Amino acid sequence: MNHKKLYRLYREEGLSVKRRRGRKRARGTRSPMPEAAYPNARWSLDFLADSFGASRKFRILAVIDDCSRENLCLIADTSISGARVARELDALVRIYGKPGCIVSDRAIEAPLVQAQW
């Protein structure tokens, strides 16, 4: 049955089909993020995922200094909670000092998130 016949049958029965809405698009324009000029100006947070064979999955939290491209920490665990991320960031702040901002891209569809310290 093609879509035209289905539409005709729905009309004969007095039914209506909800129209699907279009995909939400980002509003405004995105400007490229400026380069980090000095160390500790901006840190990037990224979550990586992999698995041991077919069953055990694990995640890795990577924190990178954008200017020096230094890997500040890698934390691997089966699950990483928000409290654990905050605890690890506090430890990094004690070691390296406060960054100017922290950038994270948690989801592919979500816009880039930037937190100021």
PLY file of the C-alpha trace (Angstrom):
ply
format ascii 1.0
element vertex 117
property float x
property float y
property float z
element edge 116
property int vertex1
property int vertex2
end_header
0.00 0.00 0.00
1.44 3.31 -0.99
1.07 6.61 0.83
-1.61 7.99 -1.54
-3.97 5.06 -0.96
-3.40 5.22 2.79
-4.16 8.96 2.77
-7.36 8.38 0.77
-8.55 5.68 3.23
-7.83 7.93 6.22
-9.80 10.77 4.57
-12.77 8.50 3.86
-12.89 7.45 7.53
-12.55 11.05 8.71
-9.22 10.40 10.40
-6.20 12.63 10.36
-2.53 11.85 10.61
-0.33 14.05 12.73
2.27 15.78 10.67
5.83 15.13 11.75
7.72 18.22 12.73
11.00 19.09 11.10
14.34 18.68 12.81
15.26 21.40 15.30
18.07 23.53 14.04
20.53 25.60 16.03
19.63 29.27 16.15
22.13 32.03 15.61
25.59 31.75 14.23
28.48 29.90 15.71
31.80 31.64 15.73
34.99 29.63 15.92
36.50 29.42 19.40
39.71 31.45 19.70
42.96 29.59 20.24
44.25 29.27 23.79
47.07 31.83 24.09
48.82 30.54 27.21
48.88 27.35 29.32
45.93 26.92 31.68
43.77 29.27 29.60
41.41 26.50 28.49
41.00 22.83 29.34
39.06 20.37 27.18
37.04 17.55 28.74
36.18 14.50 26.67
34.57 11.12 27.42
35.70 8.07 25.45
34.05 4.65 25.56
35.17 1.16 24.66
34.58 -2.41 25.79
36.52 -5.46 26.93
35.50 -8.05 24.36
31.73 -8.22 23.98
30.49 -7.68 27.52
32.34 -5.23 29.83
32.11 -1.59 28.80
34.29 1.15 30.24
34.63 4.90 29.90
37.66 7.17 29.95
37.64 10.81 31.04
40.40 12.79 29.31
41.35 16.33 30.37
43.68 18.21 28.01
45.30 21.66 28.20
44.49 23.23 24.81
47.54 25.51 24.59
50.32 23.06 25.46
48.31 20.00 24.26
49.35 18.32 27.52
47.20 15.45 28.74
46.42 16.46 32.33
44.66 13.23 33.31
43.07 10.04 32.02
40.55 8.32 34.30
39.19 4.93 33.28
36.27 3.23 35.03
33.12 1.28 34.20
31.05 4.35 35.07
32.11 7.92 35.83
29.61 9.98 37.82
29.33 13.76 37.87
30.61 13.81 41.45
33.69 11.86 40.36
34.33 14.31 37.51
34.06 17.23 39.95
36.41 15.50 42.41
39.01 14.87 39.69
38.75 18.46 38.41
39.27 19.76 41.97
42.41 17.61 42.22
43.68 19.01 38.91
43.01 22.58 40.06
45.10 21.90 43.18
47.98 20.63 41.01
47.89 22.98 37.99
45.85 25.95 39.21
42.50 27.23 37.94
41.94 27.24 34.18
40.41 30.23 32.44
37.57 28.02 31.16
36.65 24.39 30.62
35.23 23.23 27.29
33.23 20.03 26.83
31.36 18.53 23.87
29.23 15.90 25.60
27.02 15.03 22.65
27.48 15.22 18.93
24.17 17.05 18.42
24.56 19.39 21.40
26.36 22.70 21.01
29.79 23.13 22.56
29.51 23.85 26.29
31.94 26.30 27.85
32.20 26.87 31.62
33.97 29.90 33.05
35.94 29.61 36.31
0 1
1 2
2 3
3 4
4 5
5 6
6 7
7 8
8 9
9 10
10 11
11 12
12 13
13 14
14 15
15 16
16 17
17 18
18 19
19 20
20 21
21 22
22 23
23 24
24 25
25 26
26 27
27 28
28 29
29 30
30 31
31 32
32 33
33 34
34 35
35 36
36 37
37 38
38 39
39 40
40 41
41 42
42 43
43 44
44 45
45 46
46 47
47 48
48 49
49 50
50 51
51 52
52 53
53 54
54 55
55 56
56 57
57 58
58 59
59 60
60 61
61 62
62 63
63 64
64 65
65 66
66 67
67 68
68 69
69 70
70 71
71 72
72 73
73 74
74 75
75 76
76 77
77 78
78 79
79 80
80 81
81 82
82 83
83 84
84 85
85 86
86 87
87 88
88 89
89 90
90 91
91 92
92 93
93 94
94 95
95 96
96 97
97 98
98 99
99 100
100 101
101 102
102 103
103 104
104 105
105 106
106 107
107 108
108 109
109 110
110 111
111 112
112 113
113 114
114 115
115 116
